[in-house]
Amino acid sequence: MAEVNAEGRRRHSYRMRHRGRLAQVRIYLGKMLRMFVYENDWKVLPMAALIAALVAMVVRKKFFLNMEGDLMGAFALTCVAIWNGCFNSIQAICRERPIIKREHRSGMHISSYVCAHMIYQALLCLAQSILTVVVFRYVGVQFPAKGLFTPWLIVDLAFTLFLISYASDMLSLWISSLAHTTTTAMTVMPFVLIFQLVFSGGIFSLPAWSESISQFTISNYALKCIAAQADYNNAPMDTAWSTLVKLKDKEIGGTATVGQILDYLSNGDNQLVAAIRSREVDATTTVGNAWSMISSSAAYQQFREQPVEVGPLMDALIGGNAEGASASPEAALVRTFLENSQLLRGADGGPVKAGELIDRFELESMIEDVKDVVIGRQTTVGELIDIIAVSPDAQSRRGENVTVRTTVGRLMELVGEEKIKDLVRTQTAAVSRVEAYERTEDNILSYWFSIIFFTLIYALFTVITLEFIDKDKR
């Protein structure tokens, strides 16, 4: 078929020799493979390995070890996959736009051309994904052994990275079909990347109005999928504990009454208090130390002023009943002797005081002789607190104000550093759980299908856009 140009000369329009769609797919796929070898398209593979190595060196000490590391690693891998996919094809169409227009007018099927690109880009994305996980493993990232869909998590993760890269690849292929020059495409690309990463919904806290926007980003489903595969919800949370460790030398304190402190320490429902109360302590001491503590207390001074009566004393020592009858004739005889003895008479002729009786028996001298004898048993902090709380001395001072000054580190030593560490990590992890990050097959499959949906939609958009390439006057 002939056309006439502006000078009136006849020219023959070029018609493609292969009109079948499958034949055209093979032709264009061969062309792309030649471009991979001879036009340096192969450079995307070492670049992908280099990017993966840089990211792996940053996340290797935390990824798969705690919640923060899982989320950071998921975001980093999402960035790597989207970056690889976008830069694979951002110039693929716009750099040969005039050729596509000419060949389309000559009989090229746009669907064949895009299909060839999809096959070629899928191979590139697959190679990049395998390279990424291999480099991560080589750099030192410790992947958990078992995956949900294969015996190896590293294989599941590689498939996820492939889907993310491929969807991003199709997105940039569509952008390349819209752009008329490579300069325009490369100018638009950073904005697309920023949009994807900011609205991923994982690292950045999004306002309520923007949450719906994140549902239209590849990164949103990509990050959730990787976080779920990393088992984010079952990992410990270390941020709060790390912050607490940095505050070990921080001085804390306040003023409270003795009663408030005792009531707080007696509350076993509080987890932190329960951890303190359960701590075992060695209550072993010497007779001398025990007597020193007893004799210096206000309760002991009150006891010394108490009168000692024969009846209660006999009841305590040898038994008796309410009427004063002794348990045996011998006990009755002892009771009669004590009642008439001057031993239990005070200096004023009345009942002797406990202090006078202690002095008469020279109890302090007896204790001095055995002051080094060790007494005591293994007990808990809670038992000691309960003993102190019910003592008359403590009860009489419940209204007194006490100023407490200590450091975070000393409190941690009191409770036990390991107990506090476990408590802080488990409690913060419990409140940081995210339902979207649950490691279940249904969750991960839903994210995979969402990413595949994006891939097909962007490929369809590319076909539709290129079908109108003939109307482009430029």
Sine and cosine of phi, psi and omega as CSV:
sin_phi,cos_phi,sin_psi,cos_psi,sin_omega,cos_omega
0.00,0.00,0.68,-0.73,-0.13,-0.99
-0.93,-0.36,0.45,-0.89,0.09,-1.00
-0.80,-0.59,0.35,-0.94,0.03,-1.00
-0.92,-0.39,0.80,-0.61,-0.02,-1.00
-1.00,0.06,-0.11,-0.99,-0.09,-1.00
-0.90,0.43,-0.45,0.89,-0.03,-1.00
-1.00,-0.01,0.09,1.00,0.04,-1.00
0.99,0.11,0.04,1.00,0.00,-1.00
-0.99,0.13,0.59,-0.81,0.01,-1.00
-0.99,0.11,0.62,-0.78,0.09,-1.00
-0.66,-0.75,0.45,-0.89,0.00,-1.00
-0.99,-0.15,0.81,-0.58,0.04,-1.00
-0.96,0.26,0.59,-0.81,-0.02,-1.00
-0.99,0.16,0.73,-0.69,0.07,-1.00
-0.89,-0.46,0.70,-0.72,-0.02,-1.00
-0.92,0.40,0.62,-0.78,-0.05,-1.00
-0.96,0.27,-0.64,0.77,-0.05,-1.00
-0.98,-0.18,0.93,-0.38,-0.08,-1.00
-0.99,-0.11,-0.32,0.95,-0.04,-1.00
-0.95,0.32,0.59,-0.81,-0.06,-1.00
-0.91,0.41,-0.70,0.72,-0.01,-1.00
-0.90,0.43,-0.63,0.78,0.03,-1.00
-0.89,0.46,-0.65,0.76,0.01,-1.00
-0.92,0.39,-0.58,0.82,0.05,-1.00
-0.87,0.49,-0.69,0.72,0.00,-1.00
-0.90,0.44,-0.64,0.77,-0.02,-1.00
-0.90,0.43,-0.75,0.66,-0.05,-1.00
-0.94,0.33,-0.53,0.85,0.05,-1.00
-0.92,0.40,-0.65,0.76,0.07,-1.00
-0.89,0.46,-0.63,0.78,0.03,-1.00
-0.88,0.47,-0.69,0.73,-0.02,-1.00
-0.92,0.39,-0.60,0.80,0.04,-1.00
-0.92,0.40,-0.58,0.81,0.07,-1.00
-0.92,0.38,-0.61,0.79,0.05,-1.00
-0.91,0.42,-0.56,0.83,0.03,-1.00
-0.88,0.48,-0.63,0.77,-0.06,-1.00
-0.99,0.10,-0.74,0.67,-0.18,-0.98
-1.00,-0.08,-0.31,0.95,-0.01,-1.00
-0.92,-0.39,0.39,0.92,0.15,-0.99
0.91,0.42,0.39,0.92,0.10,-1.00
-0.92,0.39,-0.29,0.96,0.01,-1.00
-0.91,0.42,-0.26,0.97,-0.05,-1.00
-0.91,0.42,-0.31,0.95,0.00,-1.00
-0.91,0.41,-0.40,0.92,-0.03,-1.00
-0.96,0.28,-0.78,0.62,0.06,-1.00
-0.90,0.44,-0.52,0.85,0.05,-1.00
-0.91,0.42,-0.64,0.77,0.04,-1.00
-0.89,0.45,-0.65,0.76,0.02,-1.00
-0.91,0.42,-0.64,0.77,0.00,-1.00
-0.91,0.42,-0.71,0.70,0.02,-1.00
-0.88,0.47,-0.68,0.74,0.01,-1.00
-0.88,0.47,-0.65,0.76,-0.01,-1.00
-0.90,0.43,-0.68,0.73,0.00,-1.00
-0.89,0.45,-0.69,0.72,-0.01,-1.00
-0.93,0.37,-0.66,0.75,-0.03,-1.00
-0.89,0.46,-0.60,0.80,0.01,-1.00
-0.91,0.42,-0.42,0.91,0.01,-1.00
-0.99,0.14,-0.65,0.76,-0.15,-0.99
-0.98,-0.17,-0.10,0.99,-0.18,-0.98
-0.89,0.46,-0.48,0.88,-0.07,-1.00
-0.99,0.10,-0.12,0.99,-0.04,-1.00
-0.80,-0.60,-0.45,0.89,-0.07,-1.00
-0.88,0.48,0.76,-0.65,-0.02,-1.00
0.95,0.32,0.18,0.98,-0.02,-1.00
-0.93,-0.37,-0.54,0.84,0.04,-1.00
-0.48,-0.87,0.11,-0.99,-0.06,-1.00
-0.87,0.49,-0.71,0.70,-0.02,-1.00
-0.88,0.47,-0.67,0.74,0.01,-1.00
-0.91,0.40,-0.62,0.79,0.02,-1.00
-0.90,0.43,-0.68,0.73,-0.02,-1.00
-0.94,0.35,-0.66,0.75,0.04,-1.00
-0.90,0.43,-0.68,0.74,0.02,-1.00
-0.91,0.41,-0.63,0.77,0.03,-1.00
-0.89,0.46,-0.68,0.74,0.01,-1.00
-0.92,0.40,-0.67,0.74,-0.01,-1.00
-0.90,0.44,-0.70,0.72,0.02,-1.00
-0.91,0.41,-0.59,0.80,0.07,-1.00
-0.88,0.48,-0.69,0.72,0.03,-1.00
-0.87,0.50,-0.71,0.70,-0.01,-1.00
-0.87,0.49,-0.74,0.67,-0.06,-1.00
-0.91,0.42,-0.69,0.72,-0.01,-1.00
-0.92,0.39,-0.66,0.75,0.02,-1.00
-0.87,0.49,-0.75,0.66,0.00,-1.00
-0.86,0.52,-0.75,0.66,-0.05,-1.00
-0.90,0.44,-0.68,0.73,-0.05,-1.00
-0.90,0.43,-0.69,0.73,-0.07,-1.00
-0.99,0.12,-0.09,1.00,0.12,-0.99
-0.92,0.39,-0.65,0.76,-0.19,-0.98
-0.80,-0.60,0.17,0.99,-0.07,-1.00
-0.89,0.45,-0.44,0.90,0.04,-1.00
-0.94,-0.34,0.08,1.00,-0.16,-0.99
-0.88,0.48,-0.64,0.77,-0.07,-1.00
-0.99,-0.13,-0.70,0.72,-0.09,-1.00
-0.91,0.42,-0.45,0.89,-0.01,-1.00
-0.96,0.29,-0.34,0.94,0.03,-1.00
-0.83,-0.56,0.52,0.86,-0.04,-1.00
-0.84,0.54,-0.73,0.69,0.01,-1.00
-0.86,0.51,-0.60,0.80,0.00,-1.00
-0.91,0.40,-0.68,0.74,0.00,-1.00
-0.88,0.47,-0.68,0.73,0.01,-1.00
-0.87,0.49,-0.72,0.69,-0.03,-1.00
-0.90,0.43,-0.68,0.73,-0.03,-1.00
-0.96,0.30,-0.52,0.85,0.06,-1.00
-0.91,0.42,-0.63,0.77,0.02,-1.00
-0.94,0.34,-0.33,0.94,-0.03,-1.00
-1.00,-0.10,0.02,1.00,0.08,-1.00
0.87,-0.50,0.13,0.99,0.03,-1.00
-0.96,0.29,0.69,-0.73,0.08,-1.00
-1.00,0.04,0.82,-0.57,0.01,-1.00
-0.87,0.50,-0.63,0.78,-0.01,-1.00
-0.88,0.48,-0.61,0.79,0.03,-1.00
-0.92,0.39,-0.68,0.74,0.00,-1.00
-0.89,0.46,-0.73,0.69,-0.01,-1.00
-0.93,0.37,-0.61,0.79,0.02,-1.00
-0.88,0.47,-0.66,0.75,0.05,-1.00
-0.88,0.47,-0.66,0.75,0.06,-1.00
-0.88,0.47,-0.67,0.75,-0.03,-1.00
-0.88,0.47,-0.66,0.75,0.02,-1.00
-0.92,0.39,-0.72,0.69,-0.01,-1.00
-0.88,0.47,-0.73,0.69,-0.03,-1.00
-0.93,0.37,-0.54,0.84,0.05,-1.00
-0.89,0.46,-0.65,0.76,0.03,-1.00
-0.90,0.43,-0.67,0.75,0.03,-1.00
-0.88,0.47,-0.73,0.68,-0.03,-1.00
-0.90,0.44,-0.63,0.78,0.03,-1.00
-0.89,0.45,-0.71,0.70,0.01,-1.00
-0.89,0.46,-0.66,0.75,0.01,-1.00
-0.91,0.41,-0.62,0.78,-0.01,-1.00
-0.91,0.40,-0.68,0.73,0.04,-1.00
-0.90,0.45,-0.68,0.73,0.03,-1.00
-0.86,0.51,-0.67,0.75,-0.05,-1.00
-0.88,0.48,-0.77,0.64,-0.04,-1.00
-0.94,0.35,-0.55,0.84,0.04,-1.00
-0.91,0.41,-0.69,0.73,0.02,-1.00
-0.91,0.42,-0.67,0.75,0.05,-1.00
-0.85,0.53,-0.70,0.71,-0.01,-1.00
-0.91,0.41,-0.65,0.76,-0.02,-1.00
-0.92,0.38,-0.60,0.80,-0.02,-1.00
-0.95,0.32,-0.44,0.90,0.08,-1.00
0.78,-0.63,0.17,0.99,0.07,-1.00
-0.94,0.33,0.80,-0.60,-0.05,-1.00
-1.00,-0.05,0.99,-0.16,0.02,-1.00
-0.98,0.22,0.73,-0.68,0.15,-0.99
-0.84,0.54,0.51,-0.86,-0.15,-0.99
-0.93,0.36,-0.74,0.67,-0.23,-0.97
-0.98,-0.19,0.72,-0.69,0.10,-1.00
-0.98,-0.18,0.04,-1.00,0.00,-1.00
-1.00,0.10,-0.54,0.84,-0.11,-0.99
-0.94,-0.33,-0.34,0.94,0.06,-1.00
-0.73,-0.69,0.23,-0.97,0.03,-1.00
-0.93,0.38,-0.15,0.99,-0.06,-1.00
-0.78,-0.62,0.82,-0.57,0.02,-1.00
-0.89,0.45,-0.54,0.84,-0.03,-1.00
-0.88,0.47,-0.51,0.86,0.04,-1.00
-0.96,0.28,-0.70,0.71,0.06,-1.00
-0.84,0.54,-0.68,0.73,-0.04,-1.00
-0.93,0.37,-0.61,0.79,0.04,-1.00
-0.89,0.46,-0.62,0.78,0.04,-1.00
-0.91,0.41,-0.64,0.77,0.05,-1.00
-0.88,0.47,-0.70,0.71,0.02,-1.00
-0.88,0.47,-0.61,0.79,0.04,-1.00
-0.88,0.47,-0.72,0.69,-0.01,-1.00
-0.89,0.46,-0.66,0.75,0.01,-1.00
-0.91,0.42,-0.74,0.67,0.00,-1.00
-0.88,0.48,-0.66,0.75,-0.05,-1.00
-0.93,0.38,-0.67,0.75,0.05,-1.00
-0.89,0.45,-0.67,0.74,0.04,-1.00
-0.91,0.42,-0.59,0.80,0.04,-1.00
-0.88,0.48,-0.71,0.70,0.02,-1.00
-0.92,0.39,-0.55,0.84,0.08,-1.00
-0.89,0.46,-0.74,0.67,-0.01,-1.00
-0.94,0.33,-0.47,0.88,0.08,-1.00
-0.90,0.43,-0.63,0.77,0.05,-1.00
-0.91,0.41,-0.67,0.74,0.04,-1.00
-0.88,0.48,-0.64,0.77,0.02,-1.00
-0.90,0.44,-0.53,0.85,0.03,-1.00
-0.96,0.27,-0.41,0.91,0.03,-1.00
-0.99,0.14,-0.60,0.80,-0.04,-1.00
-0.97,0.24,0.58,-0.81,-0.01,-1.00
-1.00,-0.08,-0.28,0.96,0.02,-1.00
-0.66,-0.76,0.35,-0.94,0.03,-1.00
-0.91,0.41,-0.53,0.85,0.02,-1.00
-0.88,0.47,-0.69,0.73,0.03,-1.00
-0.90,0.44,-0.69,0.73,-0.02,-1.00
-0.89,0.46,-0.70,0.71,-0.02,-1.00
-0.94,0.33,-0.41,0.91,0.06,-1.00
-0.96,0.27,-0.62,0.79,-0.03,-1.00
-0.97,0.26,-0.53,0.85,-0.15,-0.99
-0.83,0.56,-0.72,0.69,0.01,-1.00
-0.85,0.53,-0.60,0.80,0.01,-1.00
-0.92,0.40,-0.61,0.79,0.04,-1.00
-0.91,0.41,-0.68,0.73,0.02,-1.00
-0.89,0.46,-0.72,0.70,0.00,-1.00
-0.88,0.48,-0.68,0.73,0.01,-1.00
-0.87,0.50,-0.70,0.71,-0.02,-1.00
-0.89,0.45,-0.69,0.73,-0.11,-0.99
-0.98,0.20,-0.61,0.79,0.00,-1.00
-0.92,0.38,-0.64,0.77,-0.06,-1.00
-1.00,-0.09,0.39,0.92,0.07,-1.00
-0.94,0.35,-0.43,0.90,0.08,-1.00
0.99,0.14,0.12,0.99,-0.02,-1.00
-0.96,-0.26,-0.85,0.52,-0.07,-1.00
-0.99,0.16,-0.69,0.73,-0.06,-1.00
-1.00,-0.06,0.71,-0.70,0.04,-1.00
-0.98,0.19,0.90,-0.43,-0.10,-0.99
-1.00,-0.07,0.61,-0.79,0.11,-0.99
-0.92,0.39,0.32,-0.95,-0.10,-0.99
-0.85,0.52,-0.62,0.78,-0.08,-1.00
-0.92,0.40,-0.39,0.92,-0.09,-1.00
-0.99,-0.12,-0.10,1.00,-0.04,-1.00
-0.89,0.45,-0.57,0.82,0.02,-1.00
-0.93,0.37,-0.50,0.86,0.00,-1.00
-0.91,0.42,-0.61,0.79,-0.04,-1.00
-0.89,0.46,-0.37,0.93,0.02,-1.00
-0.93,0.37,-0.26,0.96,-0.02,-1.00
-0.98,-0.22,0.27,0.96,0.02,-1.00
-0.93,-0.36,0.60,-0.80,0.07,-1.00
-0.90,0.44,-0.63,0.78,-0.09,-1.00
-0.88,0.47,-0.53,0.85,-0.02,-1.00
-0.87,0.49,-0.76,0.65,-0.01,-1.00
-0.96,0.27,-0.52,0.85,0.00,-1.00
-0.91,0.42,-0.74,0.67,-0.02,-1.00
-0.90,0.44,-0.68,0.73,0.02,-1.00
-0.88,0.48,-0.64,0.77,-0.04,-1.00
-0.91,0.41,-0.71,0.70,-0.02,-1.00
-0.93,0.37,-0.64,0.77,0.03,-1.00
-0.89,0.46,-0.62,0.78,0.04,-1.00
-0.92,0.39,-0.67,0.74,0.02,-1.00
-0.91,0.42,-0.52,0.85,0.03,-1.00
-0.98,0.21,-0.05,1.00,0.00,-1.00
0.88,0.48,0.77,0.63,-0.03,-1.00
-0.81,0.59,-0.72,0.70,-0.13,-0.99
-0.93,0.37,-0.33,0.94,-0.01,-1.00
-0.97,-0.24,0.17,0.99,0.05,-1.00
-1.00,-0.07,0.42,-0.91,0.03,-1.00
-0.98,0.22,0.35,-0.93,0.05,-1.00
-0.97,-0.26,0.84,-0.55,-0.11,-0.99
-0.96,-0.28,-0.18,0.98,-0.09,-1.00
-0.87,0.50,-0.76,0.65,-0.04,-1.00
-0.89,0.46,-0.65,0.76,0.00,-1.00
-0.91,0.41,-0.67,0.74,0.02,-1.00
-0.88,0.48,-0.64,0.77,0.04,-1.00
-0.91,0.42,-0.65,0.76,-0.01,-1.00
-0.90,0.43,-0.63,0.78,0.02,-1.00
-0.89,0.45,-0.62,0.78,0.02,-1.00
-0.92,0.38,-0.34,0.94,-0.03,-1.00
-0.99,-0.13,0.23,0.97,-0.09,-1.00
-0.85,0.52,-0.56,0.83,-0.02,-1.00
-1.00,-0.02,0.04,1.00,0.00,-1.00
-0.95,0.30,0.79,-0.61,0.00,-1.00
-0.99,0.10,0.71,-0.70,0.02,-1.00
-0.75,-0.66,0.28,-0.96,0.01,-1.00
0.21,-0.98,-0.01,-1.00,-0.01,-1.00
0.07,-1.00,0.02,-1.00,-0.01,-1.00
-0.92,-0.39,0.73,-0.68,0.04,-1.00
-0.50,-0.87,0.24,-0.97,0.05,-1.00
-1.00,0.10,0.34,-0.94,0.03,-1.00
-0.87,0.50,-0.63,0.78,0.01,-1.00
-0.89,0.45,-0.67,0.74,0.02,-1.00
-0.89,0.46,-0.66,0.75,-0.01,-1.00
-0.92,0.40,-0.71,0.70,-0.01,-1.00
-0.90,0.43,-0.65,0.76,0.02,-1.00
-0.90,0.44,-0.64,0.77,0.00,-1.00
-0.91,0.41,-0.70,0.72,-0.03,-1.00
-0.95,0.30,-0.27,0.96,0.02,-1.00
-1.00,-0.01,-0.08,1.00,-0.05,-1.00
-1.00,0.08,0.99,-0.15,-0.02,-1.00
-0.97,0.23,-0.14,0.99,-0.01,-1.00
-0.97,0.24,-0.41,0.91,0.04,-1.00
-0.96,0.27,0.80,-0.60,-0.10,-1.00
-0.89,0.45,-0.66,0.75,-0.02,-1.00
-0.92,0.40,-0.70,0.72,0.03,-1.00
-0.90,0.44,-0.65,0.76,0.02,-1.00
-0.87,0.49,-0.61,0.79,0.04,-1.00
-0.91,0.41,-0.61,0.79,0.04,-1.00
-0.92,0.39,-0.71,0.70,-0.08,-1.00
-0.92,0.40,-0.50,0.87,-0.06,-1.00
-0.99,0.14,-0.14,0.99,-0.05,-1.00
-0.94,0.33,0.77,-0.64,-0.02,-1.00
-0.99,0.14,0.63,-0.78,0.04,-1.00
-0.74,-0.67,0.44,-0.90,0.04,-1.00
-1.00,0.00,0.95,-0.32,-0.04,-1.00
-1.00,0.05,0.25,0.97,-0.01,-1.00
-0.91,0.41,0.71,-0.71,0.05,-1.00
-0.52,-0.86,-0.12,-0.99,0.04,-1.00
-0.95,-0.32,0.30,-0.95,0.03,-1.00
-0.86,0.50,-0.64,0.77,-0.01,-1.00
-0.88,0.47,-0.71,0.70,0.01,-1.00
-0.91,0.42,-0.66,0.75,0.00,-1.00
-0.90,0.44,-0.69,0.72,0.01,-1.00
-0.91,0.41,-0.59,0.81,0.03,-1.00
-0.88,0.47,-0.68,0.73,0.02,-1.00
-0.92,0.38,-0.64,0.77,-0.03,-1.00
-0.93,0.36,-0.73,0.69,-0.09,-1.00
-0.93,0.36,-0.35,0.94,-0.01,-1.00
-1.00,-0.04,-0.05,1.00,-0.04,-1.00
-1.00,0.09,0.46,-0.89,0.03,-1.00
-0.91,0.41,-0.55,0.84,0.01,-1.00
-0.89,0.47,-0.62,0.79,0.01,-1.00
-0.92,0.38,-0.64,0.77,0.01,-1.00
-0.90,0.44,-0.60,0.80,0.06,-1.00
-0.92,0.39,-0.62,0.79,0.00,-1.00
-0.89,0.45,-0.62,0.78,-0.01,-1.00
-0.88,0.48,-0.45,0.89,-0.03,-1.00
-1.00,0.04,-0.11,0.99,-0.01,-1.00
-0.97,0.23,0.71,-0.70,0.06,-1.00
-0.95,0.30,0.56,-0.83,0.01,-1.00
-0.97,-0.25,0.89,-0.45,-0.01,-1.00
-0.98,-0.21,0.52,-0.85,-0.10,-1.00
-0.90,0.43,-0.71,0.71,-0.06,-1.00
-0.83,0.55,-0.86,0.50,0.02,-1.00
-0.86,0.51,-0.59,0.81,0.00,-1.00
-0.91,0.42,-0.69,0.73,0.03,-1.00
-0.91,0.42,-0.65,0.76,0.03,-1.00
-0.86,0.51,-0.62,0.78,-0.01,-1.00
-0.96,0.29,-0.58,0.82,-0.11,-0.99
-1.00,0.02,-0.78,0.63,-0.14,-0.99
-0.82,-0.58,0.09,1.00,0.08,-1.00
1.00,0.01,0.42,-0.91,0.00,-1.00
0.06,-1.00,0.08,-1.00,0.02,-1.00
-0.87,-0.49,-0.03,-1.00,-0.10,-1.00
-0.90,0.43,-0.47,0.89,-0.03,-1.00
-1.00,0.05,0.01,1.00,0.01,-1.00
1.00,0.01,0.04,1.00,0.01,-1.00
-0.96,0.29,0.72,-0.70,-0.04,-1.00
-1.00,0.09,0.26,-0.96,-0.02,-1.00
-0.96,0.27,-0.31,0.95,-0.04,-1.00
-0.44,-0.90,0.31,-0.95,0.04,-1.00
-0.85,0.52,-0.60,0.80,0.00,-1.00
-0.90,0.43,-0.64,0.76,0.02,-1.00
-0.91,0.40,-0.60,0.80,0.03,-1.00
-0.90,0.43,-0.61,0.79,0.02,-1.00
-0.91,0.42,-0.68,0.73,0.03,-1.00
-0.89,0.45,-0.66,0.75,0.01,-1.00
-0.86,0.50,-0.72,0.69,-0.01,-1.00
-0.88,0.48,-0.64,0.76,-0.01,-1.00
-0.89,0.45,-0.70,0.71,-0.04,-1.00
-0.93,0.38,-0.59,0.81,-0.02,-1.00
-0.91,0.41,-0.52,0.85,-0.03,-1.00
-0.99,-0.16,-0.04,1.00,-0.04,-1.00
-0.99,0.13,0.50,-0.86,0.07,-1.00
-0.98,0.21,-0.14,0.99,-0.03,-1.00
-0.88,0.48,-0.59,0.81,-0.04,-1.00
-0.98,-0.21,0.36,0.93,0.09,-1.00
-0.96,-0.27,0.70,-0.72,0.02,-1.00
-0.98,0.18,0.07,-1.00,0.00,-1.00
-0.88,0.47,-0.48,0.88,-0.01,-1.00
-1.00,-0.01,0.11,0.99,0.00,-1.00
1.00,0.02,-0.22,0.98,0.03,-1.00
-1.00,0.07,-0.16,-0.99,0.02,-1.00
-0.86,0.51,0.64,-0.76,0.00,-1.00
-0.94,0.34,0.56,-0.83,0.07,-1.00
-1.00,0.09,0.42,-0.91,-0.04,-1.00
-0.86,0.51,-0.62,0.78,0.01,-1.00
-0.89,0.45,-0.66,0.75,0.02,-1.00
-0.91,0.42,-0.64,0.77,-0.01,-1.00
-0.91,0.42,-0.65,0.76,0.03,-1.00
-0.89,0.46,-0.65,0.76,-0.01,-1.00
-0.93,0.36,-0.60,0.80,-0.01,-1.00
-0.90,0.43,-0.62,0.78,0.01,-1.00
-0.99,0.11,0.00,1.00,0.00,-1.00
0.78,0.62,0.75,0.66,-0.03,-1.00
-0.88,0.47,-0.61,0.79,-0.03,-1.00
-0.91,0.41,-0.58,0.81,0.04,-1.00
-0.93,0.38,-0.62,0.78,0.04,-1.00
-0.90,0.44,-0.66,0.75,0.01,-1.00
-0.92,0.40,-0.57,0.82,0.02,-1.00
-0.88,0.47,-0.57,0.82,0.00,-1.00
-0.93,0.36,-0.46,0.89,-0.05,-1.00
-0.89,-0.45,0.40,0.92,-0.11,-0.99
-0.89,0.45,-0.41,0.91,-0.04,-1.00
-1.00,-0.02,0.01,1.00,0.03,-1.00
-0.94,0.34,0.75,-0.66,-0.05,-1.00
-1.00,0.07,0.74,-0.67,0.07,-1.00
-0.74,-0.67,0.26,-0.97,0.08,-1.00
0.78,-0.63,-0.11,-0.99,-0.03,-1.00
-0.31,-0.95,0.17,-0.99,0.08,-1.00
-0.98,0.22,0.75,-0.66,-0.02,-1.00
-0.61,-0.79,-0.08,-1.00,0.03,-1.00
-0.89,-0.45,0.32,-0.95,0.04,-1.00
-0.87,0.49,-0.61,0.80,-0.02,-1.00
-0.88,0.47,-0.66,0.75,0.01,-1.00
-0.90,0.43,-0.66,0.75,0.02,-1.00
-0.90,0.43,-0.66,0.75,0.01,-1.00
-0.89,0.46,-0.66,0.75,0.00,-1.00
-0.90,0.43,-0.61,0.79,0.03,-1.00
-0.90,0.43,-0.70,0.71,0.00,-1.00
-0.91,0.42,-0.66,0.75,-0.11,-0.99
-0.89,0.46,-0.55,0.84,-0.06,-1.00
-1.00,-0.07,-0.03,1.00,-0.01,-1.00
-0.94,0.33,0.58,-0.82,0.02,-1.00
-0.85,0.53,-0.59,0.81,-0.01,-1.00
-0.88,0.48,-0.71,0.71,0.00,-1.00
-0.93,0.36,-0.63,0.77,-0.01,-1.00
-0.90,0.44,-0.59,0.80,-0.01,-1.00
-0.95,0.32,-0.29,0.96,-0.06,-1.00
-0.94,-0.35,0.25,0.97,-0.06,-1.00
-0.86,0.50,-0.50,0.87,-0.04,-1.00
-1.00,0.08,-0.11,0.99,-0.04,-1.00
-0.96,0.28,0.60,-0.80,0.06,-1.00
-1.00,0.10,0.67,-0.75,0.02,-1.00
-0.79,-0.61,0.78,-0.63,0.07,-1.00
-0.99,-0.14,0.86,-0.51,-0.04,-1.00
-0.95,-0.31,0.81,-0.59,0.08,-1.00
-0.80,-0.60,0.82,-0.57,0.03,-1.00
-0.43,-0.90,-0.12,-0.99,0.05,-1.00
-0.87,-0.49,0.32,-0.95,0.03,-1.00
-0.87,0.50,-0.63,0.77,-0.01,-1.00
-0.88,0.47,-0.65,0.76,0.01,-1.00
-0.92,0.40,-0.62,0.78,0.06,-1.00
-0.89,0.45,-0.64,0.77,0.02,-1.00
-0.90,0.44,-0.63,0.78,0.04,-1.00
-0.91,0.41,-0.58,0.81,0.00,-1.00
-0.89,0.45,-0.72,0.70,-0.04,-1.00
-0.98,0.19,-0.60,0.80,-0.14,-0.99
0.91,-0.41,0.90,-0.43,-0.12,-0.99
-0.87,0.49,-0.65,0.76,-0.02,-1.00
-0.91,0.41,-0.62,0.78,0.03,-1.00
-0.90,0.44,-0.70,0.71,0.01,-1.00
-0.90,0.43,-0.65,0.76,0.01,-1.00
-0.87,0.50,-0.75,0.67,0.02,-1.00
-0.89,0.46,-0.67,0.74,-0.03,-1.00
-0.90,0.43,-0.74,0.67,-0.03,-1.00
-0.91,0.42,-0.70,0.72,-0.05,-1.00
-0.91,0.40,-0.68,0.73,-0.04,-1.00
-0.95,0.31,-0.63,0.77,-0.03,-1.00
-0.93,0.36,-0.69,0.73,0.02,-1.00
-0.93,0.37,-0.55,0.84,0.06,-1.00
-0.92,0.40,-0.62,0.79,-0.02,-1.00
-0.89,0.45,-0.63,0.78,-0.02,-1.00
-0.99,0.11,-0.16,0.99,-0.02,-1.00
-0.98,-0.18,0.06,1.00,0.00,-1.00
-0.89,0.46,0.62,-0.78,0.02,-1.00
-0.82,-0.58,0.83,-0.55,-0.07,-1.00
-0.87,0.50,-0.57,0.82,-0.03,-1.00
-0.92,0.40,-0.30,0.95,-0.04,-1.00
-0.98,-0.18,0.24,0.97,0.01,-1.00
-0.91,0.41,0.70,-0.71,-0.05,-1.00
-1.00,0.06,0.99,0.16,0.04,-1.00
-0.78,-0.63,0.42,-0.91,0.01,-1.00
-0.89,0.47,-0.65,0.76,-0.01,-1.00
-0.88,0.48,-0.68,0.74,0.00,-1.00
-0.88,0.48,-0.79,0.61,-0.08,-1.00
-0.92,0.40,-0.64,0.77,0.03,-1.00
-0.89,0.46,-0.63,0.78,0.01,-1.00
-0.90,0.44,-0.61,0.79,0.04,-1.00
-0.94,0.33,-0.63,0.78,0.04,-1.00
-0.88,0.48,-0.71,0.70,-0.01,-1.00
-0.92,0.40,-0.56,0.83,0.04,-1.00
-0.90,0.44,-0.68,0.73,0.01,-1.00
-0.92,0.39,-0.64,0.77,0.05,-1.00
-0.89,0.46,-0.62,0.79,0.04,-1.00
-0.87,0.50,-0.70,0.71,0.05,-1.00
-0.87,0.50,-0.66,0.75,-0.01,-1.00
-0.85,0.52,-0.76,0.65,-0.03,-1.00
-0.92,0.38,-0.61,0.79,0.00,-1.00
-0.90,0.43,-0.71,0.70,-0.02,-1.00
-0.93,0.37,-0.57,0.82,0.07,-1.00
-0.91,0.42,-0.66,0.75,0.05,-1.00
-0.89,0.45,-0.67,0.74,0.03,-1.00
-0.87,0.49,-0.61,0.79,0.01,-1.00
-0.90,0.43,-0.70,0.71,0.02,-1.00
-0.87,0.49,-0.73,0.68,-0.02,-1.00
-0.88,0.47,-0.68,0.74,-0.02,-1.00
-0.89,0.45,-0.70,0.71,-0.04,-1.00
-0.95,0.31,-0.37,0.93,0.05,-1.00
-0.90,0.44,-0.38,0.92,0.01,-1.00
-0.98,-0.19,0.28,0.96,-0.06,-1.00
-0.91,0.41,-0.46,0.89,0.02,-1.00
-0.91,0.41,-0.41,0.91,0.01,-1.00
-0.99,0.16,-0.09,1.00,0.03,-1.00
-0.97,0.24,0.86,-0.50,-0.05,-1.00
-1.00,0.05,-0.13,0.99,-0.05,-1.00
-1.00,-0.04,0.00,0.00,0.00,0.00
